[in-house]
């Protein structure tokens, strides 16, 4: 199986480079973004930890977990959208970067 070459690594680095002030880069395929700075990774990890905490604390048969998780998710997605360099739209890979 072929491994990564220096050209592959450089191409990935260029693909996920963002301007200052942005924490996420658009995904190469599909809709959404990926964290590329420490701030983006911290926000993502914080969201996951808070979601797990809410799921663990809320009673299983109570809809209270949804009342807590919905605003958390909306806020997370909104902040990701605002901090993505290039915006969100459906992408088809390398031919879509032209």
Residue frames as qw, qx, qy, qz and C-alpha x, y, z in Angstrom:
[[0.000, 0.890, 0.457, 0.000, 0.00, 0.00, 0.00],
 [0.408, 0.505, -0.017, 0.761, 1.34, 3.40, -0.95],
 [0.379, -0.566, -0.442, 0.584, 2.05, 5.81, 1.91],
 [0.092, 0.968, 0.174, -0.156, 1.82, 9.57, 2.02],
 [0.651, 0.290, 0.058, 0.699, 4.38, 11.48, -0.01],
 [0.248, -0.329, -0.184, 0.892, 5.61, 15.00, 0.72],
 [0.126, -0.145, -0.437, -0.878, 3.39, 16.25, -2.08],
 [0.424, -0.513, -0.713, -0.221, 0.33, 14.65, -0.46],
 [0.429, -0.528, -0.472, 0.561, 1.11, 16.24, 2.90],
 [0.138, -0.174, 0.087, 0.971, 1.71, 19.66, 1.31],
 [0.239, -0.307, -0.597, -0.702, -1.56, 19.39, -0.62],
 [0.459, -0.586, -0.665, 0.053, -3.49, 18.55, 2.57],
 [0.362, -0.425, -0.279, 0.781, -1.81, 21.41, 4.43],
 [0.009, 0.005, -0.288, -0.957, -2.76, 23.85, 1.66],
 [0.314, -0.435, -0.722, -0.437, -6.32, 22.49, 1.50],
 [0.506, -0.673, -0.533, 0.089, -6.94, 23.10, 5.21],
 [0.361, -0.054, -0.176, 0.914, -5.12, 26.43, 5.58],
 [0.066, -0.841, -0.532, -0.076, -7.34, 29.24, 6.86],
 [0.183, 0.661, -0.075, 0.723, -6.99, 32.99, 7.17],
 [0.181, 0.033, -0.632, 0.753, -6.38, 34.51, 10.62],
 [0.412, -0.023, 0.261, -0.872, -9.51, 34.65, 12.74],
 [0.821, 0.048, -0.304, -0.480, -11.04, 31.48, 11.31],
 [0.483, -0.414, 0.731, -0.247, -11.02, 28.18, 13.20],
 [0.737, 0.198, 0.642, -0.080, -12.57, 25.81, 10.65],
 [0.069, 0.339, -0.636, -0.690, -11.95, 24.92, 7.00],
 [0.778, 0.212, -0.042, -0.590, -14.67, 23.71, 4.62],
 [0.761, -0.090, 0.642, 0.028, -14.83, 19.96, 4.13],
 [0.059, -0.323, 0.705, 0.628, -13.43, 18.68, 0.84],
 [0.250, -0.210, -0.830, -0.452, -16.54, 16.59, 0.14],
 [0.301, -0.599, -0.741, 0.044, -20.07, 17.29, 1.30],
 [0.172, -0.816, -0.123, -0.539, -21.41, 20.01, 3.57],
 [0.711, -0.684, -0.124, 0.107, -19.76, 21.28, 6.72],
 [0.172, 0.847, -0.417, 0.281, -16.39, 22.12, 8.17],
 [0.871, -0.152, -0.352, 0.308, -13.46, 20.57, 10.02],
 [0.393, -0.906, 0.091, 0.131, -11.49, 22.15, 12.88],
 [0.769, 0.458, -0.135, 0.426, -8.00, 23.22, 11.82],
 [0.113, 0.625, -0.406, 0.657, -6.81, 25.43, 14.69],
 [0.247, -0.046, -0.827, 0.503, -6.49, 24.76, 18.39],
 [0.336, 0.079, 0.296, -0.891, -9.52, 26.98, 19.00],
 [0.685, 0.092, -0.398, -0.603, -11.64, 24.90, 16.65],
 [0.577, 0.023, -0.810, 0.101, -10.49, 21.65, 18.24],
 [0.047, -0.030, -0.666, 0.743, -11.13, 23.06, 21.73],
 [0.516, 0.072, 0.049, -0.852, -14.64, 24.18, 20.75],
 [0.716, 0.075, -0.585, -0.375, -15.40, 20.76, 19.24],
 [0.443, 0.009, -0.823, 0.355, -14.05, 18.88, 22.27],
 [0.147, 0.028, 0.486, -0.861, -15.99, 21.17, 24.61],
 [0.639, 0.041, -0.201, -0.741, -19.20, 20.56, 22.68],
 [0.688, 0.027, -0.717, -0.113, -18.74, 16.79, 22.82],
 [0.279, 0.000, -0.758, 0.589, -17.93, 16.85, 26.54],
 [0.325, 0.042, 0.302, -0.895, -20.93, 19.07, 27.37],
 [0.700, 0.039, -0.399, -0.592, -23.24, 16.90, 25.25],
 [0.602, -0.005, -0.788, 0.132, -22.03, 13.78, 27.07],
 [0.066, -0.007, -0.621, 0.781, -22.44, 15.52, 30.42],
 [0.521, 0.024, 0.024, -0.853, -26.00, 16.56, 29.56],
 [0.738, 0.028, -0.577, -0.349, -26.82, 13.03, 28.41],
 [0.487, 0.017, -0.791, 0.371, -25.36, 11.57, 31.60],
 [0.052, 0.024, 0.516, -0.854, -27.04, 13.97, 34.01],
 [0.556, 0.003, -0.123, -0.822, -30.51, 14.14, 32.46],
 [0.618, 0.018, 0.722, -0.312, -32.95, 11.44, 33.37],
 [0.211, -0.045, 0.845, 0.489, -33.33, 8.99, 30.54],
 [0.115, 0.561, 0.801, 0.178, -37.09, 9.33, 30.18],
 [0.042, -0.795, -0.282, 0.535, -37.21, 13.07, 30.66],
 [0.546, 0.707, 0.262, 0.365, -37.30, 15.50, 27.70],
 [0.283, -0.927, 0.073, 0.233, -35.13, 17.91, 29.72],
 [0.628, -0.286, 0.458, 0.560, -31.97, 16.68, 28.00],
 [0.439, 0.537, 0.515, 0.504, -33.36, 17.87, 24.67],
 [0.071, -0.973, -0.206, -0.075, -34.12, 21.31, 26.11],
 [0.455, -0.764, 0.301, 0.343, -30.46, 21.57, 27.10],
 [0.628, -0.083, 0.591, 0.500, -28.88, 19.85, 24.11],
 [0.443, 0.724, 0.466, 0.249, -30.80, 21.74, 21.38],
 [0.028, 0.998, -0.047, -0.028, -29.50, 25.25, 22.24],
 [0.544, -0.580, 0.503, 0.338, -25.99, 23.84, 22.77],
 [0.634, 0.197, 0.627, 0.406, -26.05, 22.23, 19.31],
 [0.321, 0.874, 0.319, 0.175, -27.54, 25.30, 17.62],
 [0.213, -0.942, 0.209, 0.156, -24.89, 27.51, 19.23],
 [0.620, -0.355, 0.585, 0.384, -22.08, 25.14, 18.27],
 [0.577, 0.440, 0.571, 0.384, -23.18, 24.87, 14.63],
 [0.151, 0.969, 0.186, 0.067, -23.71, 28.64, 14.44],
 [0.339, -0.832, 0.357, 0.257, -20.25, 29.37, 15.79],
 [0.649, -0.077, 0.633, 0.415, -18.70, 26.79, 13.45],
 [0.470, 0.705, 0.461, 0.264, -20.49, 28.41, 10.51],
 [0.012, -1.000, 0.010, 0.025, -19.30, 31.89, 11.51],
 [0.388, -0.738, 0.507, 0.219, -15.70, 30.73, 12.01],
 [0.794, 0.171, 0.518, 0.270, -15.40, 28.73, 8.76],
 [0.059, -0.587, 0.384, 0.710, -13.09, 30.24, 6.15],
 [0.072, 0.095, -0.783, -0.611, -14.97, 29.90, 2.87],
 [0.616, 0.017, 0.081, -0.783, -18.49, 29.30, 4.07],
 [0.485, 0.030, 0.863, -0.138, -20.65, 26.22, 3.93],
 [0.688, 0.418, -0.173, -0.567, -21.90, 24.72, 0.69],
 [0.953, 0.049, 0.299, 0.005, -21.83, 21.30, -0.91],
 [0.051, 0.759, -0.584, -0.284, -18.35, 20.51, -2.22],
 [0.960, 0.259, 0.003, -0.107, -17.15, 17.83, -4.64],
 [0.861, -0.212, 0.176, 0.428, -13.43, 17.69, -3.84],
 [0.473, -0.314, 0.277, 0.775, -10.45, 19.02, -5.74],
 [0.224, 0.401, 0.561, 0.689, -12.38, 20.12, -8.83],
 [0.207, -0.853, -0.463, -0.121, -14.55, 22.30, -6.58],
 [0.512, -0.632, -0.065, 0.578, -11.54, 24.29, -5.27],
 [0.471, 0.280, 0.351, 0.759, -10.91, 26.10, -8.56]]
